[in-house]
């Protein structure tokens, strides 16, 4: 009787130990599967983010469209709705194209408040600016006049030979932009401090 009881206890203990081992193995495999799923998820997410970034970069390079083309461009920044100066720039006697560079304070619905549909206008919102393929972009702070550099580069990309620097509160007194040489010659360009060589670059703020 005593021997039978010992054997039954041994069998019970073995069964309990077996179930414990099965539980441990099941828990181990469950944790292993969970870790694999997490690693797979982050791997896919990282790959997806990288692919998205590459596609976005490629799109900014390959799909940027100059909605207007020309050799004469006006570049302004604005944080207001379209002003009288903006409308005047778009209605000059000779054909000038206009680039408007927005900033963080610029109304999001700026274009909706433009009462004329102009084919000579390129408006660059903050979101659109961030897709441009200009390395200088990463060095231009928000709320800074320096962001107008994006306008200069965009104008050049769209065929600019002359860029008129202005602002949205500079109202022209006439209906055109005058006092520009028809052909830029060296005598029109002052000495610049690049090894005392003449350059087509003029620092208007110097």
C-alpha positions in Angstrom: 0.0 0.0 0.0 2.8 2.3 0.9 4.7 1.4 -2.3 1.6 2.1 -4.4 1.2 5.5 -2.8 4.8 6.4 -3.5 4.5 5.4 -7.1 1.3 7.5 -7.5 3.0 10.5 -5.9 6.0 10.0 -8.3 3.7 9.9 -11.3 1.8 13.0 -10.1 5.1 14.8 -9.6 6.4 13.8 -13.0 3.2 15.0 -14.6 3.4 18.3 -12.8 7.0 18.7 -13.8 6.2 17.8 -17.4 3.4 20.4 -17.5 5.8 23.0 -16.0 8.4 22.3 -18.7 5.7 22.4 -21.4 4.6 25.8 -20.0 8.1 27.1 -19.9 8.8 26.0 -23.5 5.4 27.5 -24.7 6.2 30.8 -22.9 9.7 30.8 -24.4 8.4 30.3 -27.9 5.7 32.8 -27.4 8.2 35.4 -26.3 10.5 34.5 -29.2 7.6 34.9 -31.7 6.7 38.2 -30.1 10.2 39.5 -30.4 10.4 38.4 -34.0 7.2 40.2 -34.8 8.4 43.4 -33.2 11.7 43.3 -35.0 10.0 42.5 -38.3 7.6 45.4 -37.7 10.3 47.9 -37.0 12.3 46.6 -39.9 9.4 47.1 -42.3 8.6 50.5 -40.8 12.2 51.6 -41.2 12.4 50.3 -44.7 9.1 52.0 -45.5 10.3 55.3 -44.1 13.5 55.1 -46.0 11.6 54.3 -49.2 9.2 57.1 -48.6 12.1 59.5 -48.1 13.8 58.4 -51.3 10.6 58.7 -53.3 9.9 62.1 -51.9 13.5 63.2 -52.7 13.3 61.8 -56.2 9.9 63.5 -56.7 11.3 66.8 -55.6 14.1 66.5 -58.2 12.3 64.9 -61.1 8.8 66.2 -60.8 9.3 69.9 -60.0 7.4 71.8 -62.6 8.1 75.4 -63.4 4.5 76.5 -63.8 5.9 79.7 -65.5 8.9 80.2 -67.7 10.8 83.3 -68.5 13.9 85.4 -68.2 12.5 88.1 -65.9 11.4 87.2 -62.3 10.2 89.1 -59.2 10.9 87.4 -55.9 9.0 88.3 -52.7 8.3 86.9 -49.3 5.0 87.4 -47.5 3.2 86.6 -44.2 0.0 88.4 -45.3 -2.8 87.8 -47.7 -2.2 89.1 -51.3 -1.5 92.8 -51.2 -1.8 95.6 -53.7 1.8 95.2 -54.6 1.3 91.5 -55.4 -1.5 92.4 -57.8 0.6 95.1 -59.4 3.5 92.7 -59.9 1.1 90.4 -61.8 -0.3 93.1 -64.0 2.9 94.9 -65.3 3.1 96.2 -68.9 5.9 93.8 -69.7 5.8 90.2 -68.8 7.4 89.5 -65.4 6.9 86.3 -63.5 6.4 86.3 -59.8 7.6 83.9 -57.1 6.0 84.2 -53.6 7.9 82.6 -50.8 5.6 81.7 -47.8 6.7 81.4 -44.2 5.2 80.0 -41.0 3.0 83.0 -40.4 1.7 83.1 -44.0 -2.0 82.2 -44.2 -2.5 78.6 -45.3 -5.3 79.7 -47.7 -3.2 82.4 -49.3 -3.9 81.2 -52.9 -7.6 81.1 -52.2 -7.6 84.8 -51.5 -5.9 85.6 -54.8 -8.7 87.2 -56.9 -7.0 86.6 -60.2 -5.8 83.4 -61.8 -2.3 84.2 -63.0 -0.2 81.9 -65.1 2.9 84.0 -64.2 2.8 83.1 -60.5 4.7 80.4 -58.5 3.6 80.3 -54.9 5.8 78.1 -52.6 4.2 77.1 -49.3 6.4 75.8 -46.5 5.5 72.2 -47.5 6.5 72.8 -51.1 9.7 74.5 -50.1 10.7 71.5 -48.1 10.5 69.3 -51.2 12.9 71.5 -53.2 16.3 69.9 -54.0 18.4 72.8 -52.8 21.1 72.0 -50.2 20.8 75.5 -48.8 17.3 74.6 -47.6 18.6 73.0 -44.4 20.4 76.2 -43.4 17.5 78.6 -43.8 15.6 79.3 -40.5 11.9 80.0 -40.5 10.8 83.6 -39.9 13.9 84.8 -41.7 14.4 86.9 -44.8 17.0 84.4 -45.8 14.3 82.0 -47.1 14.0 84.3 -50.1 17.1 82.5 -51.4 14.8 79.6 -52.3 12.9 82.0 -54.6 16.1 83.1 -56.3 17.2 79.5 -56.9 13.7 78.6 -58.2 13.7 81.6 -60.5 17.1 80.6 -61.9 15.8 77.1 -62.4 12.9 78.4 -64.3 15.0 80.4 -66.7 15.7 83.7 -64.9 18.3 86.0 -66.3 17.2 89.1 -64.3 15.7 88.9 -60.8 13.9 91.9 -59.3 14.2 91.8 -55.5 11.2 93.3 -53.8 8.6 92.7 -51.1 4.8 92.5 -50.8 4.5 96.0 -49.3 6.7 97.7 -52.0 4.1 99.2 -54.3 5.5 100.3 -57.7 4.8 103.9 -58.7 4.5 102.9 -62.4 3.1 99.9 -64.3 6.4 98.5 -65.2 10.0 98.0 -64.0 12.5 100.3 -65.6 16.1 101.4 -65.3 17.5 98.0 -66.2 20.2 97.6 -68.8 19.1 95.8 -71.9 22.3 93.9 -72.0 24.5 93.5 -69.0 28.1 94.5 -69.9 31.2 94.5 -67.8 31.1 98.3 -67.4 27.8 97.9 -65.6 29.2 95.5 -63.1 31.4 97.0 -60.3 34.6 95.4 -58.9 33.8 92.6 -56.5 36.2 91.2 -53.9 36.7 87.9 -55.7 40.5 88.1 -56.4 39.8 91.5 -57.9 38.0 90.0 -60.8 34.7 91.2 -62.3 31.7 89.1 -61.5 28.1 89.1 -62.6 27.2 88.8 -58.9 26.3 92.0 -57.1 25.6 92.1 -53.4 22.9 94.7 -53.2 23.2 94.7 -49.4 26.9 95.3 -49.3 
